[in-house]
């Protein structure tokens, strides 16, 4: 048996011994075969000890401890992997490094929340949208603290204001059909297939990562799962769990890729993050195309369809958004040429104005 402080083995399970005053408690950690190394057992025991300590000494728990040992474990069980990843990143990168996060949870009021937001904004060059995400996450953390009795009173985040030191969010980009046509020949077949699925079917990166060959039909791609950090879950929303038509350019690339890869299991067993960061960036540089990330292909599909005459509701259905407002505000990008063309049509309809001037005389 592994020798770990205050841990014992009984009937094939490990237990950690804890004390409340003079009383001793014994908490089951799990079956012995669930801990293949001494380190894994020590980490599990330490986490139980820390949770126990902050639980029995309620007024000593800090904001950082509450997030780490209560909020994030609950979130991991109930939200999608990509959502949990966002919460964990906000805590690790933005909240944990700030001194104010070590204040006791009960000490927080709107003033302390405001101090935390200002400290976050001062430590990094963040956009207003990122600060909104951080504030929303903090609000959810305090809401959970109130629900389980660790915080008394109204949510202190509600009245906090976003710091003035925040740069506006930059405009997002969308690849044109010409951008796509120039880029594809510069990609090796696996990366070409992944980029084509994004550009011609509009799937999100996590949905592309989750594709399996049975999801690829003769005429449709069925979006059945999302994979983030190796964890599979249902797609983002009910609207996302649907199908997308396979257009001929995509069908040709997928057929070639199926033949080369064997057509079994996952389409992309490699991590797409590398494809985005290295392969696609290099290919676009070679093609003379501005690199804006893989998601710009999804925005590009929306913009290209709209430019070709598809209405916004049709674009919404193809991108599988729950709301057409999201499609309109964040995905359809009107290019300068379309704006110029619209103004030219207005001028043509009006004429040169000579008739109106003559009639006024």
C-alpha positions in Angstrom: 0.0 0.0 0.0 1.2 3.5 -0.7 2.3 5.3 2.5 0.6 8.7 2.6 -0.1 10.9 5.7 -3.4 10.1 7.4 -4.4 7.7 4.6 -5.4 4.1 5.3 -6.6 1.2 3.3 -9.6 -0.9 4.1 -11.5 -3.5 2.1 -9.9 -2.4 -1.2 -10.5 1.3 -0.8 -8.4 4.2 0.5 -9.6 6.5 3.2 -8.3 9.8 4.6 -8.5 10.6 8.3 -9.6 14.1 9.3 -10.1 15.8 12.6 -12.8 18.2 13.9 -11.6 19.2 17.3 -11.2 15.9 19.2 -13.5 14.0 16.7 -12.0 12.0 13.9 -13.7 11.5 10.6 -12.9 8.9 7.9 -13.6 9.9 4.3 -13.4 7.5 1.4 -11.1 8.5 -1.4 -12.0 5.7 -3.8 -10.9 2.2 -4.8 -7.3 1.4 -4.5 -7.0 0.6 -8.3 -8.1 4.2 -9.0 -4.7 5.5 -7.8 -1.9 4.0 -9.9 0.8 6.1 -8.3 1.6 7.5 -4.9 1.4 11.1 -6.3 -2.2 10.6 -7.5 -3.2 9.4 -4.0 -1.4 12.3 -2.3 -3.1 14.8 -4.6 -6.6 13.4 -3.9 -5.9 13.3 -0.1 -4.6 16.9 -0.2 -7.7 18.1 -2.1 -10.0 16.4 0.5 -8.0 18.0 3.4 -8.2 21.4 1.9 -12.0 21.2 1.2 -12.5 19.9 4.7 -10.5 22.7 6.2 -12.3 25.5 4.4 -15.7 23.9 5.0 -15.3 23.6 8.8 -13.7 27.1 9.1 -16.2 28.9 6.9 -15.1 32.5 7.6 -11.5 31.7 6.6 -12.1 30.7 3.0 -10.7 33.1 0.4 -12.2 33.9 -3.0 -9.4 32.0 -4.6 -9.9 28.9 -2.4 -13.7 28.9 -3.1 -13.2 29.1 -6.8 -10.6 26.3 -6.8 -12.2 23.8 -4.4 -15.9 24.5 -4.8 -16.9 26.4 -7.9 -14.6 24.8 -10.5 -15.2 21.2 -9.5 -19.0 21.8 -9.6 -18.7 23.5 -13.0 -16.7 20.7 -14.4 -19.5 18.3 -13.6 -22.3 20.4 -15.1 -21.1 22.5 -18.0 -19.5 21.6 -21.4 -15.8 21.0 -21.5 -15.2 24.2 -23.5 -17.2 26.3 -21.1 -15.3 24.8 -18.1 -12.0 25.5 -19.9 -13.0 29.1 -20.2 -13.8 29.4 -16.5 -10.6 27.7 -15.5 -8.5 30.0 -17.7 -10.2 33.1 -16.3 -9.4 31.9 -12.8 -5.8 30.8 -13.5 -4.8 33.7 -15.7 -6.8 36.7 -14.5 -8.2 36.2 -11.0 -5.7 34.0 -9.1 -2.6 36.3 -9.7 -4.3 39.3 -8.1 -3.7 40.0 -4.4 -7.3 40.8 -3.8 -8.3 37.3 -4.6 -6.8 36.2 -1.3 -9.3 38.2 0.7 -11.8 36.2 2.7 -15.0 35.5 0.7 -17.2 37.2 3.3 -15.1 40.4 3.1 -16.1 41.1 -0.5 -18.5 43.9 -1.4 -18.9 45.8 -4.7 -15.8 47.8 -3.7 -13.5 44.7 -3.6 -15.0 43.4 -6.8 -14.2 46.7 -8.4 -10.7 46.5 -7.1 -10.3 43.1 -8.6 -11.6 44.1 -12.0 -9.2 47.1 -12.0 -6.3 45.0 -11.0 -7.0 42.5 -13.8 -7.3 45.3 -16.3 -4.0 46.9 -15.1 -2.1 43.6 -15.4 -3.0 42.9 -19.0 -4.0 44.7 -22.2 -7.6 43.3 -22.4 -10.5 44.1 -24.6 -13.8 45.2 -23.2 -15.4 41.9 -24.2 -12.8 39.9 -22.3 -13.5 42.0 -19.2 -17.2 41.4 -19.6 -16.5 37.6 -19.6 -14.4 38.0 -16.5 -17.2 40.0 -14.7 -19.9 37.5 -15.8 -17.8 34.6 -14.4 -17.3 36.4 -11.1 -21.0 37.0 -10.9 -21.6 33.2 -11.4 -19.0 32.4 -8.7 -20.7 34.6 -6.1 -24.2 33.4 -7.1 -23.0 29.8 -6.4 -21.4 31.0 -3.1 -24.8 32.5 -2.1 -26.6 29.3 -3.1 -24.5 27.0 -0.9 -24.3 29.4 2.1 -20.7 30.6 1.8 -21.7 34.2 1.2 -24.5 36.2 2.8 -26.2 39.1 1.1 -26.8 40.3 -2.5 -24.4 39.5 -5.3 -21.6 42.1 -5.0 -20.7 41.9 -8.7 -24.0 43.3 -10.0 -23.2 47.0 -9.3 -19.5 46.8 -10.3 -18.5 48.7 -13.4 -16.1 47.6 -16.1 -12.8 49.4 -15.9 -12.1 52.3 -18.2 -8.8 50.9 -19.1 -10.1 48.5 -21.7 -9.5 48.7 -25.4 -12.4 48.1 -27.8 -12.7 44.6 -29.2 -11.0 44.4 -32.6 -13.1 43.6 -35.7 -13.3 40.0 -36.5 -12.3 38.7 -40.0 -14.0 36.5 -42.5 -12.3 34.6 -45.3 -13.5 35.3 -48.8 -14.0 32.6 -51.4 -10.8 33.8 -53.1 -8.9 33.5 -49.8 -10.1 29.9 -49.5 -9.3 29.1 -53.1 -5.7 30.4 -52.7 -5.1 28.7 -49.3 -6.3 25.1 -50.0 -3.5 24.1 -52.4 -0.9 25.0 -49.8 -2.3 22.6 -47.2 -1.4 18.9 -46.8 -4.4 16.7 -47.1 -5.4 16.3 -43.4 -5.2 20.0 -42.8 -6.9 20.7 -46.1 -9.8 18.5 -45.1 -10.2 20.2 -41.7 -10.0 23.7 -43.3 -12.5 22.7 -46.0 -15.0 21.5 -43.4 -14.8 24.9 -41.7 -14.9 26.9 -44.9 -17.7 25.0 -46.8 -19.7 23.5 -43.9 -19.1 26.1 -41.1 -18.4 23.7 -38.3 -16.7 25.0 -35.2 -13.2 23.7 -34.4 -14.5 21.5 -31.5 -17.1 20.0 -33.8 -14.5 19.3 -36.5 -12.4 17.7 -33.8 -15.3 15.4 -32.9 -16.2 14.2 -36.4 -16.2 10.5 -37.1 -16.5 8.9 -40.5 -20.1 7.6 -39.9 -21.0 11.3 -39.5 -20.1 11.9 -43.1 -23.0 10.9 -45.4 -23.3 11.2 -49.2 -25.0 14.6 -49.0 -24.8 15.7 -45.4 -22.4 16.1 -42.4 -24.1 15.2 -39.1 -22.9 17.2 -36.2 -23.2 14.9 -33.2 -20.5 15.8 -30.8 -17.9 18.4 -29.7 -14.4 17.5 -28.5 -12.4 19.9 -26.3 -9.0 18.9 -24.8 -9.8 15.3 -25.6 -13.2 15.4 -23.8 -16.3 14.6 -25.9 -19.6 16.2 -25.2 -22.8 17.2 -26.9 -22.6 20.2 -29.4 -23.0 23.7 -28.1 -26.8 23.9 -28.2 -29.9 22.1 -29.5 -29.6 24.1 -32.7 -26.0 23.0 -33.2 -27.0 19.3 -33.1 -28.1 19.1 -36.7 -26.8 18.5 -40.3 -25.1 20.6 -42.9 -25.2 19.9 -46.7 -21.9 18.7 -48.3 -21.2 20.9 -51.4 -19.2 19.4 -54.3 -15.8 21.1 -53.5 -16.0 19.7 -49.9 -17.2 16.3 -51.2 -14.1 16.0 -53.4 -11.7 16.8 -50.6 -13.4 14.5 -48.1 -13.5 11.6 -50.7 -9.7 12.0 -51.3 -9.1 12.2 -47.5 -11.2 9.1 -46.8 -9.3 7.1 -49.3 -5.9 8.2 -47.9 -6.8 7.8 -44.2 -8.8 4.5 -44.4 -12.1 6.1 -43.6 -12.5 4.6 -40.0 -12.8 6.2 -36.6 -12.2 9.9 -36.1 -11.6 12.1 -39.1 -8.9 14.1 -37.3 -7.1 12.0 -34.6 -4.5 14.8 -34.4 -5.0 18.0 -32.4 -6.4 20.7 -34.6 -4.8 23.4 -32.4 -1.5 22.6 -34.1 -3.2 22.8 -37.5 -4.5 26.3 -36.7 -1.4 27.7 -35.0 1.3 26.4 -37.4 0.1 24.7 -40.5 -2.7 27.0 -41.5 -0.7 30.1 -40.6 2.2 29.0 -42.8 -0.1 28.0 -45.7 -1.8 31.4 -45.7 1.5 33.2 -45.6 2.6 31.2 -48.6 -0.7 32.0 -50.4 -0.5 35.7 -49.6 -3.7 35.6 -47.4 -4.1 37.4 -44.1 -4.3 34.7 -41.3 -7.2 35.3 -38.9 -7.6 31.9 -37.3 -9.8 28.9 -38.2 -13.0 30.5 -36.9 -12.7 33.1 -39.7 -13.6 30.3 -42.1 -17.0 29.9 -40.3 -17.6 33.7 -40.4 -16.5 33.5 -44.1 -19.1 30.9 -44.9 -21.8 33.2 -43.4 -20.5 36.3 -45.3 -20.0 34.5 -48.6 -23.5 33.0 -48.5 -25.1 36.3 -47.7 -23.1 38.0 -50.4 -24.4 35.4 -52.9 -28.0 36.2 -52.0 -28.8 33.9 -49.1 -31.0 35.6 -46.5 -29.9 35.8 -42.9 -32.3 33.1 -41.6 -30.9 30.7 -44.1 -27.4 31.5 -43.0 -28.5 31.1 -39.4 -29.8 27.6 -40.2 -26.5 26.5 -42.0 -24.3 27.8 -39.1 -26.8 26.3 -36.6 -27.1 29.4 -34.4 -29.8 29.5 -31.8 -30.5 33.1 -32.6 -30.5 34.9 -35.9 -29.2 38.0 -34.0 -25.9 36.2 -33.4 -25.6 35.5 -37.1 -26.4 39.1 -38.1 -24.2 40.8 -35.5 -21.1 38.6 -35.3 -20.9 36.5 -38.4 -22.1 38.3 -41.5 -19.4 40.7 -42.6 -20.3 43.1 -45.4 -17.2 43.7 -47.6 -16.4 47.1 -49.0 -17.2 46.1 -52.6 -20.8 45.2 -51.6 -21.2 48.6 -49.9 -19.8 50.4 -52.9 -22.1 48.3 -55.2 -25.2 49.2 -53.1 -24.4 52.9 -53.2 -23.8 52.7 -57.0 -27.3 51.1 -57.4 -28.8 53.9 -55.4 -27.1 56.4 -57.7 -28.3 54.6 -60.8 -31.9 54.5 -59.6 -31.8 58.2 -58.7 -30.1 59.2 -62.0 -27.8 62.2 -62.3 -30.5 64.6 -61.0 -30.7 66.7 -64.2 -34.5 66.1 -64.6 -35.3 67.2 -61.1 -33.2 70.4 -61.6 -34.9 71.3 -64.9 -38.4 70.8 -63.4 -37.6 73.1 -60.5 -36.8 75.9 -63.0 
